Structure formats: structure tokens, C-alpha cells
Amino acid sequence: MKMKILAMTALCAMMVAGSAGAAEKSAQQKKMTQCNSMASTQSLKGDARKSFMSSCLKKDSNMAGMTPQQMKMKSCNNEAGQKALKGDARKSFMSSCLKKS
């Protein structure tokens, strides 16, 4: 009788541990879907999309609470930083990047 109870307890513990891992995975999948959707909304491609997805998927990312305009600004800013643009060239790039739909 004690063996049955012990076996059932062990089985329940394994089931709980397995479901905890599944919950973490689904949260990451949910975040990936959300970031992908935001990148698609902004029509990002190439390096700009990679940069945006990287920022969005980081643990400490606050992208989920940002408005679409703020996300677009962050993405354009990252892209301008990668291109090392400064001064008038940066202003011109940011203006054209932010106007893209």
C-alpha cells in the first residue's frame, strides 16, 4: 500500500514538473508571436527586422507596452545606429524611416 502511494506521489510530481516546463515554452512562443506580429505591422525587413526582433525578444524588453509609433521609432533608431549615421544624414534617415508604412 505504501509503495502505491509513493508511486502515485512521484507520478504527480513528474506531471507537475512537466507542465511547468510547458508553460514556460508557451510563454516564449506567445512572445515570439507578438514580436513577429509587431514587426509585420511595421513592414520591417532585413537588418531592421532582425534588430527589432532581437530587442523585442530580450527578457528585459518593454516592447509589449509600447505604442506602434514608439516601436517604429525604436526600430528606426536601432537601424540608424547600425549604419553609424550622424547629423543631417541621421535626421534624413529617421524621417524617411518613420514615414514608411
N, CA, C and O atoms as CSV, one atom per row, in Angstrom:
chain,resi,resn,atom,element,x,y,z
A,1,MET,N,N,0.817,-1.189,0.000
A,1,MET,CA,C,0.000,0.000,0.000
A,1,MET,C,C,0.866,1.261,0.000
A,1,MET,O,O,0.598,2.207,-0.740
A,2,LYS,N,N,1.912,1.262,0.841
A,2,LYS,CA,C,2.802,2.415,0.910
A,2,LYS,C,C,3.502,2.635,-0.429
A,2,LYS,O,O,3.741,3.776,-0.823
A,3,MET,N,N,3.828,1.562,-1.119
A,3,MET,CA,C,4.502,1.668,-2.422
A,3,MET,C,C,3.584,2.319,-3.440
A,3,MET,O,O,4.037,3.123,-4.255
A,4,LYS,N,N,2.286,1.981,-3.405
A,4,LYS,CA,C,1.336,2.578,-4.346
A,4,LYS,C,C,1.216,4.086,-4.105
A,4,LYS,O,O,1.188,4.877,-5.047
A,5,ILE,N,N,1.146,4.462,-2.846
A,5,ILE,CA,C,1.037,5.889,-2.509
A,5,ILE,C,C,2.304,6.619,-2.936
A,5,ILE,O,O,2.235,7.712,-3.498
A,6,LEU,N,N,3.452,6.022,-2.674
A,6,LEU,CA,C,4.722,6.615,-3.060
A,6,LEU,C,C,4.820,6.748,-4.586
A,6,LEU,O,O,5.279,7.768,-5.099
A,7,ALA,N,N,4.390,5.722,-5.289
A,7,ALA,CA,C,4.426,5.751,-6.757
A,7,ALA,C,C,3.489,6.826,-7.301
A,7,ALA,O,O,3.840,7.545,-8.236
A,8,MET,N,N,2.312,6.934,-6.722
A,8,MET,CA,C,1.349,7.946,-7.163
A,8,MET,C,C,1.877,9.357,-6.884
A,8,MET,O,O,1.703,10.256,-7.707
A,9,THR,N,N,2.513,9.551,-5.745
A,9,THR,CA,C,3.084,10.850,-5.395
A,9,THR,C,C,4.191,11.227,-6.383
A,9,THR,O,O,4.266,12.369,-6.836
A,10,ALA,N,N,5.039,10.266,-6.709
A,10,ALA,CA,C,6.124,10.511,-7.660
A,10,ALA,C,C,5.559,10.842,-9.039
A,10,ALA,O,O,6.065,11.734,-9.719
A,11,LEU,N,N,4.522,10.132,-9.452
A,11,LEU,CA,C,3.891,10.366,-10.749
A,11,LEU,C,C,3.289,11.773,-10.807
A,11,LEU,O,O,3.441,12.479,-11.804
A,12,CYS,N,N,2.613,12.169,-9.742
A,12,CYS,CA,C,2.028,13.516,-9.683
A,12,CYS,C,C,3.115,14.590,-9.732
A,12,CYS,O,O,2.948,15.614,-10.395
A,13,ALA,N,N,4.215,14.361,-9.039
A,13,ALA,CA,C,5.315,15.326,-9.032
A,13,ALA,C,C,5.905,15.479,-10.428
A,13,ALA,O,O,6.229,16.590,-10.848
A,14,MET,N,N,6.043,14.376,-11.144
A,14,MET,CA,C,6.584,14.441,-12.507
A,14,MET,C,C,5.624,15.178,-13.434
A,14,MET,O,O,6.064,15.925,-14.309
A,15,MET,N,N,4.332,14.981,-13.258
A,15,MET,CA,C,3.347,15.645,-14.101
A,15,MET,C,C,3.371,17.157,-13.865
A,15,MET,O,O,3.283,17.935,-14.815
A,16,VAL,N,N,3.490,17.566,-12.617
A,16,VAL,CA,C,3.543,18.989,-12.283
A,16,VAL,C,C,4.810,19.609,-12.865
A,16,VAL,O,O,4.762,20.703,-13.426
A,17,ALA,N,N,5.931,18.926,-12.737
A,17,ALA,CA,C,7.191,19.445,-13.278
A,17,ALA,C,C,7.123,19.548,-14.799
A,17,ALA,O,O,7.625,20.513,-15.375
A,18,GLY,N,N,6.522,18.590,-15.436
A,18,GLY,CA,C,6.385,18.613,-16.897
A,18,GLY,C,C,5.497,19.743,-17.367
A,18,GLY,O,O,5.790,20.375,-18.382
A,19,SER,N,N,4.420,20.013,-16.652
A,19,SER,CA,C,3.520,21.082,-17.062
A,19,SER,C,C,4.149,22.456,-16.834
A,19,SER,O,O,3.825,23.398,-17.557
A,20,ALA,N,N,5.033,22.594,-15.855
A,20,ALA,CA,C,5.714,23.870,-15.612
A,20,ALA,C,C,6.624,24.207,-16.786
A,20,ALA,O,O,6.685,25.361,-17.209
A,21,GLY,N,N,7.324,23.220,-17.309
A,21,GLY,CA,C,8.185,23.443,-18.467
A,21,GLY,C,C,7.371,23.818,-19.690
A,21,GLY,O,O,7.797,24.663,-20.478
A,22,ALA,N,N,6.221,23.213,-19.862
A,22,ALA,CA,C,5.355,23.511,-20.999
A,22,ALA,C,C,4.815,24.933,-20.911
A,22,ALA,O,O,4.654,25.602,-21.932
A,23,ALA,N,N,4.535,25.398,-19.696
A,23,ALA,CA,C,4.017,26.756,-19.527
A,23,ALA,C,C,5.067,27.789,-19.928
A,23,ALA,O,O,4.736,28.794,-20.556
A,24,GLU,N,N,6.334,27.548,-19.571
A,24,GLU,CA,C,7.401,28.468,-19.944
A,24,GLU,C,C,7.554,28.515,-21.460
A,24,GLU,O,O,7.732,29.585,-22.041
A,25,LYS,N,N,7.485,27.378,-22.079
A,25,LYS,CA,C,7.643,27.313,-23.521
A,25,LYS,C,C,6.515,28.064,-24.218
A,25,LYS,O,O,6.761,28.792,-25.179
A,26,SER,N,N,5.309,27.900,-23.758
A,26,SER,CA,C,4.198,28.584,-24.404
A,26,SER,C,C,4.287,30.105,-24.195
A,26,SER,O,O,3.845,30.868,-25.053
A,27,ALA,N,N,4.847,30.544,-23.081
A,27,ALA,CA,C,5.026,31.983,-22.855
A,27,ALA,C,C,6.034,32.539,-23.855
A,27,ALA,O,O,5.841,33.632,-24.388
A,28,GLN,N,N,7.120,31.785,-24.117
A,28,GLN,CA,C,8.123,32.230,-25.085
A,28,GLN,C,C,7.525,32.234,-26.496
A,28,GLN,O,O,7.786,33.138,-27.290
A,29,GLN,N,N,6.730,31.219,-26.789
A,29,GLN,CA,C,6.084,31.171,-28.094
A,29,GLN,C,C,5.122,32.346,-28.255
A,29,GLN,O,O,5.018,32.932,-29.332
A,30,LYS,N,N,4.427,32.680,-27.183
A,30,LYS,CA,C,3.489,33.800,-27.206
A,30,LYS,C,C,4.235,35.106,-27.474
A,30,LYS,O,O,3.779,35.938,-28.259
A,31,LYS,N,N,5.384,35.283,-26.818
A,31,LYS,CA,C,6.182,36.490,-27.005
A,31,LYS,C,C,6.717,36.559,-28.434
A,31,LYS,O,O,6.734,37.628,-29.044
A,32,MET,N,N,7.158,35.406,-28.968
A,32,MET,CA,C,7.667,35.355,-30.341
A,32,MET,C,C,6.569,35.753,-31.327
A,32,MET,O,O,6.815,36.508,-32.268
A,33,THR,N,N,5.367,35.246,-31.108
A,33,THR,CA,C,4.239,35.570,-31.976
A,33,THR,C,C,3.924,37.061,-31.904
A,33,THR,O,O,3.682,37.701,-32.928
A,34,GLN,N,N,3.927,37.604,-30.704
A,34,GLN,CA,C,3.628,39.026,-30.518
A,34,GLN,C,C,4.682,39.900,-31.196
A,34,GLN,O,O,4.340,40.860,-31.886
A,35,CYS,N,N,5.955,39.575,-31.004
A,35,CYS,CA,C,7.032,40.357,-31.628
A,35,CYS,C,C,6.970,40.256,-33.147
A,35,CYS,O,O,7.170,41.248,-33.849
A,36,ASN,N,N,6.693,39.059,-33.651
A,36,ASN,CA,C,6.594,38.855,-35.095
A,36,ASN,C,C,5.443,39.669,-35.673
A,36,ASN,O,O,5.566,40.256,-36.749
A,37,SER,N,N,4.343,39.701,-34.966
A,37,SER,CA,C,3.186,40.461,-35.414
A,37,SER,C,C,3.499,41.956,-35.470
A,37,SER,O,O,3.122,42.642,-36.420
A,38,MET,N,N,4.190,42.454,-34.446
A,38,MET,CA,C,4.548,43.875,-34.414
A,38,MET,C,C,5.518,44.215,-35.545
A,38,MET,O,O,5.408,45.277,-36.159
A,39,ALA,N,N,6.462,43.321,-35.821
A,39,ALA,CA,C,7.419,43.556,-36.906
A,39,ALA,C,C,6.709,43.565,-38.250
A,39,ALA,O,O,7.048,44.358,-39.128
A,40,SER,N,N,5.733,42.695,-38.415
A,40,SER,CA,C,4.973,42.647,-39.665
A,40,SER,C,C,4.120,43.894,-39.838
A,40,SER,O,O,3.982,44.404,-40.950
A,41,THR,N,N,3.550,44.385,-38.751
A,41,THR,CA,C,2.731,45.599,-38.788
A,41,THR,C,C,3.553,46.780,-39.290
A,41,THR,O,O,3.043,47.646,-40.000
A,42,GLN,N,N,4.824,46.805,-38.915
A,42,GLN,CA,C,5.702,47.898,-39.312
A,42,GLN,C,C,6.369,47.648,-40.663
A,42,GLN,O,O,7.145,48.483,-41.127
A,43,SER,N,N,6.084,46.523,-41.294
A,43,SER,CA,C,6.672,46.149,-42.589
A,43,SER,C,C,8.195,46.149,-42.546
A,43,SER,O,O,8.846,46.598,-43.489
A,44,LEU,N,N,8.762,45.647,-41.453
A,44,LEU,CA,C,10.211,45.610,-41.318
A,44,LEU,C,C,10.786,44.441,-42.109
A,44,LEU,O,O,10.191,43.365,-42.171
A,45,LYS,N,N,11.950,44.666,-42.711
A,45,LYS,CA,C,12.622,43.629,-43.480
A,45,LYS,C,C,14.122,43.700,-43.230
A,45,LYS,O,O,14.641,44.736,-42.813
A,46,GLY,N,N,14.802,42.615,-43.482
A,46,GLY,CA,C,16.263,42.582,-43.399
A,46,GLY,C,C,16.812,42.892,-42.021
A,46,GLY,O,O,16.319,42.393,-41.009
A,47,ASP,N,N,17.845,43.728,-42.001
A,47,ASP,CA,C,18.527,44.058,-40.743
A,47,ASP,C,C,17.628,44.779,-39.754
A,47,ASP,O,O,17.756,44.588,-38.545
A,48,ALA,N,N,16.720,45.607,-40.257
A,48,ALA,CA,C,15.809,46.318,-39.358
A,48,ALA,C,C,14.915,45.324,-38.618
A,48,ALA,O,O,14.659,45.483,-37.424
A,49,ARG,N,N,14.443,44.301,-39.329
A,49,ARG,CA,C,13.590,43.279,-38.706
A,49,ARG,C,C,14.390,42.470,-37.687
A,49,ARG,O,O,13.906,42.191,-36.590
A,50,LYS,N,N,15.610,42.095,-38.051
A,50,LYS,CA,C,16.462,41.326,-37.129
A,50,LYS,C,C,16.706,42.108,-35.851
A,50,LYS,O,O,16.602,41.565,-34.751
A,51,SER,N,N,17.033,43.388,-36.002
A,51,SER,CA,C,17.295,44.239,-34.852
A,51,SER,C,C,16.049,44.366,-33.966
A,51,SER,O,O,16.127,44.267,-32.741
A,52,PHE,N,N,14.907,44.586,-34.613
A,52,PHE,CA,C,13.659,44.721,-33.873
A,52,PHE,C,C,13.328,43.432,-33.117
A,52,PHE,O,O,12.984,43.469,-31.935
A,53,MET,N,N,13.434,42.294,-33.805
A,53,MET,CA,C,13.099,41.008,-33.173
A,53,MET,C,C,14.036,40.724,-31.999
A,53,MET,O,O,13.603,40.224,-30.961
A,54,SER,N,N,15.295,41.039,-32.165
A,54,SER,CA,C,16.259,40.830,-31.091
A,54,SER,C,C,15.888,41.651,-29.860
A,54,SER,O,O,15.883,41.140,-28.740
A,55,SER,N,N,15.580,42.921,-30.079
A,55,SER,CA,C,15.191,43.804,-28.967
A,55,SER,C,C,13.913,43.323,-28.309
A,55,SER,O,O,13.801,43.287,-27.084
A,56,CYS,N,N,12.958,42.957,-29.137
A,56,CYS,CA,C,11.643,42.561,-28.640
A,56,CYS,C,C,11.704,41.278,-27.814
A,56,CYS,O,O,10.996,41.147,-26.816
A,57,LEU,N,N,12.542,40.338,-28.224
A,57,LEU,CA,C,12.581,39.035,-27.567
A,57,LEU,C,C,13.447,38.990,-26.314
A,57,LEU,O,O,13.401,38.015,-25.564
A,58,LYS,N,N,14.240,40.041,-26.080
A,58,LYS,CA,C,15.066,40.053,-24.876
A,58,LYS,C,C,14.181,40.043,-23.644
A,58,LYS,O,O,13.091,40.615,-23.645
A,59,LYS,N,N,14.655,39.389,-22.591
A,59,LYS,CA,C,13.876,39.269,-21.356
A,59,LYS,C,C,13.457,40.615,-20.794
A,59,LYS,O,O,12.314,40.784,-20.371
A,60,ASP,N,N,14.368,41.567,-20.787
A,60,ASP,CA,C,14.089,42.860,-20.158
A,60,ASP,C,C,13.424,43.838,-21.110
A,60,ASP,O,O,13.309,45.026,-20.808
A,61,SER,N,N,12.988,43.345,-22.249
A,61,SER,CA,C,12.356,44.215,-23.237
A,61,SER,C,C,11.002,44.709,-22.745
A,61,SER,O,O,10.207,43.938,-22.207
A,62,ASN,N,N,10.752,45.985,-22.931
A,62,ASN,CA,C,9.464,46.566,-22.572
A,62,ASN,C,C,8.640,46.866,-23.815
A,62,ASN,O,O,7.740,47.704,-23.771
A,63,MET,N,N,8.932,46.203,-24.907
A,63,MET,CA,C,8.280,46.480,-26.175
A,63,MET,C,C,6.775,46.202,-26.107
A,63,MET,O,O,5.996,46.822,-26.831
A,64,ALA,N,N,6.373,45.286,-25.251
A,64,ALA,CA,C,4.956,44.927,-25.186
A,64,ALA,C,C,4.092,46.108,-24.767
A,64,ALA,O,O,2.933,46.194,-25.171
A,65,GLY,N,N,4.633,47.018,-23.967
A,65,GLY,CA,C,3.861,48.162,-23.504
A,65,GLY,C,C,3.981,49.386,-24.397
A,65,GLY,O,O,3.429,50.440,-24.081
A,66,MET,N,N,4.695,49.257,-25.507
A,66,MET,CA,C,4.923,50.404,-26.378
A,66,MET,C,C,3.824,50.535,-27.427
A,66,MET,O,O,3.209,49.551,-27.839
A,67,THR,N,N,3.597,51.770,-27.845
A,67,THR,CA,C,2.659,52.013,-28.939
A,67,THR,C,C,3.356,51.653,-30.247
A,67,THR,O,O,4.585,51.582,-30.287
A,68,PRO,N,N,2.597,51.426,-31.315
A,68,PRO,CA,C,3.238,51.114,-32.603
A,68,PRO,C,C,4.224,52.196,-33.048
A,68,PRO,O,O,5.266,51.877,-33.622
A,69,GLN,N,N,3.912,53.463,-32.794
A,69,GLN,CA,C,4.819,54.552,-33.172
A,69,GLN,C,C,6.122,54.479,-32.374
A,69,GLN,O,O,7.201,54.703,-32.921
A,70,GLN,N,N,6.017,54.167,-31.088
A,70,GLN,CA,C,7.217,54.042,-30.266
A,70,GLN,C,C,8.077,52.879,-30.733
A,70,GLN,O,O,9.303,52.982,-30.764
A,71,MET,N,N,7.434,51.766,-31.099
A,71,MET,CA,C,8.170,50.599,-31.592
A,71,MET,C,C,8.873,50.932,-32.905
A,71,MET,O,O,10.015,50.530,-33.126
A,72,LYS,N,N,8.184,51.665,-33.766
A,72,LYS,CA,C,8.768,52.045,-35.047
A,72,LYS,C,C,9.960,52.971,-34.812
A,72,LYS,O,O,10.994,52.826,-35.465
A,73,MET,N,N,9.824,53.916,-33.890
A,73,MET,CA,C,10.907,54.841,-33.556
A,73,MET,C,C,12.118,54.066,-33.041
A,73,MET,O,O,13.251,54.347,-33.434
A,74,LYS,N,N,11.882,53.100,-32.171
A,74,LYS,CA,C,12.971,52.292,-31.626
A,74,LYS,C,C,13.664,51.504,-32.735
A,74,LYS,O,O,14.892,51.432,-32.779
A,75,SER,N,N,12.881,50.922,-33.617
A,75,SER,CA,C,13.431,50.138,-34.715
A,75,SER,C,C,14.272,51.011,-35.647
A,75,SER,O,O,15.387,50.637,-36.010
A,76,CYS,N,N,13.740,52.169,-36.032
A,76,CYS,CA,C,14.470,53.088,-36.912
A,76,CYS,C,C,15.741,53.587,-36.234
A,76,CYS,O,O,16.782,53.719,-36.877
A,77,ASN,N,N,15.657,53.861,-34.952
A,77,ASN,CA,C,16.806,54.319,-34.189
A,77,ASN,C,C,17.894,53.252,-34.162
A,77,ASN,O,O,19.074,53.558,-34.330
A,78,ASN,N,N,17.493,51.993,-33.948
A,78,ASN,CA,C,18.457,50.892,-33.955
A,78,ASN,C,C,19.132,50.763,-35.317
A,78,ASN,O,O,20.346,50.572,-35.403
A,79,GLU,N,N,18.341,50.867,-36.372
A,79,GLU,CA,C,18.882,50.743,-37.724
A,79,GLU,C,C,19.850,51.888,-38.030
A,79,GLU,O,O,20.899,51.670,-38.636
A,80,ALA,N,N,19.497,53.109,-37.613
A,80,ALA,CA,C,20.386,54.261,-37.818
A,80,ALA,C,C,21.682,54.077,-37.038
A,80,ALA,O,O,22.753,54.462,-37.506
A,81,GLY,N,N,21.583,53.490,-35.854
A,81,GLY,CA,C,22.779,53.223,-35.050
A,81,GLY,C,C,23.682,52.195,-35.704
A,81,GLY,O,O,24.905,52.321,-35.655
A,82,GLN,N,N,23.088,51.177,-36.317
A,82,GLN,CA,C,23.879,50.159,-37.009
A,82,GLN,C,C,24.613,50.753,-38.200
A,82,GLN,O,O,25.722,50.333,-38.529
A,83,LYS,N,N,23.988,51.731,-38.846
A,83,LYS,CA,C,24.611,52.375,-40.007
A,83,LYS,C,C,25.556,53.494,-39.593
A,83,LYS,O,O,26.205,54.106,-40.442
A,84,ALA,N,N,25.637,53.767,-38.283
A,84,ALA,CA,C,26.512,54.811,-37.722
A,84,ALA,C,C,26.237,56.182,-38.347
A,84,ALA,O,O,27.164,56.932,-38.653
A,85,LEU,N,N,24.959,56.495,-38.530
A,85,LEU,CA,C,24.580,57.789,-39.106
A,85,LEU,C,C,24.609,58.872,-38.039
A,85,LEU,O,O,24.265,58.636,-36.881
A,86,LYS,N,N,25.031,60.073,-38.453
A,86,LYS,CA,C,25.090,61.211,-37.525
A,86,LYS,C,C,24.630,62.470,-38.245
A,86,LYS,O,O,24.652,62.546,-39.474
A,87,GLY,N,N,24.220,63.441,-37.470
A,87,GLY,CA,C,23.864,64.755,-38.009
A,87,GLY,C,C,22.711,64.732,-38.994
A,87,GLY,O,O,21.700,64.068,-38.770
A,88,ASP,N,N,22.875,65.467,-40.087
A,88,ASP,CA,C,21.820,65.597,-41.088
A,88,ASP,C,C,21.481,64.268,-41.752
A,88,ASP,O,O,20.326,64.026,-42.100
A,89,ALA,N,N,22.484,63.404,-41.931
A,89,ALA,CA,C,22.237,62.101,-42.549
A,89,ALA,C,C,21.296,61.273,-41.662
A,89,ALA,O,O,20.402,60.585,-42.154
A,90,ARG,N,N,21.519,61.357,-40.341
A,90,ARG,CA,C,20.655,60.621,-39.406
A,90,ARG,C,C,19.236,61.191,-39.416
A,90,ARG,O,O,18.260,60.441,-39.439
A,91,LYS,N,N,19.128,62.522,-39.400
A,91,LYS,CA,C,17.808,63.167,-39.423
A,91,LYS,C,C,17.031,62.765,-40.668
A,91,LYS,O,O,15.845,62.442,-40.601
A,92,SER,N,N,17.714,62.789,-41.796
A,92,SER,CA,C,17.081,62.428,-43.059
A,92,SER,C,C,16.641,60.961,-43.052
A,92,SER,O,O,15.532,60.628,-43.470
A,93,PHE,N,N,17.538,60.090,-42.566
A,93,PHE,CA,C,17.202,58.663,-42.492
A,93,PHE,C,C,16.012,58.429,-41.569
A,93,PHE,O,O,15.076,57.715,-41.929
A,94,MET,N,N,16.046,59.024,-40.386
A,94,MET,CA,C,14.963,58.831,-39.407
A,94,MET,C,C,13.640,59.318,-39.974
A,94,MET,O,O,12.610,58.668,-39.796
A,95,SER,N,N,13.660,60.454,-40.654
A,95,SER,CA,C,12.441,60.991,-41.244
A,95,SER,C,C,11.853,60.017,-42.262
A,95,SER,O,O,10.659,59.719,-42.223
A,96,SER,N,N,12.686,59.524,-43.165
A,96,SER,CA,C,12.174,58.596,-44.184
A,96,SER,C,C,11.781,57.255,-43.568
A,96,SER,O,O,10.796,56.650,-43.993
A,97,CYS,N,N,12.518,56.791,-42.594
A,97,CYS,CA,C,12.199,55.511,-41.946
A,97,CYS,C,C,10.864,55.577,-41.212
A,97,CYS,O,O,10.070,54.638,-41.269
A,98,LEU,N,N,10.621,56.681,-40.529
A,98,LEU,CA,C,9.387,56.810,-39.762
A,98,LEU,C,C,8.158,57.034,-40.652
A,98,LEU,O,O,7.030,56.780,-40.228
A,99,LYS,N,N,8.375,57.505,-41.874
A,99,LYS,CA,C,7.251,57.714,-42.791
A,99,LYS,C,C,6.820,56.427,-43.484
A,99,LYS,O,O,5.710,56.354,-44.010
A,100,LYS,N,N,7.683,55.410,-43.492
A,100,LYS,CA,C,7.330,54.150,-44.131
A,100,LYS,C,C,6.127,53.547,-43.417
A,100,LYS,O,O,6.019,53.607,-42.192
A,101,SER,N,N,5.227,52.965,-44.201
A,101,SER,CA,C,4.047,52.361,-43.550
A,101,SER,C,C,4.185,50.885,-43.403
A,101,SER,O,O,3.284,50.230,-42.879
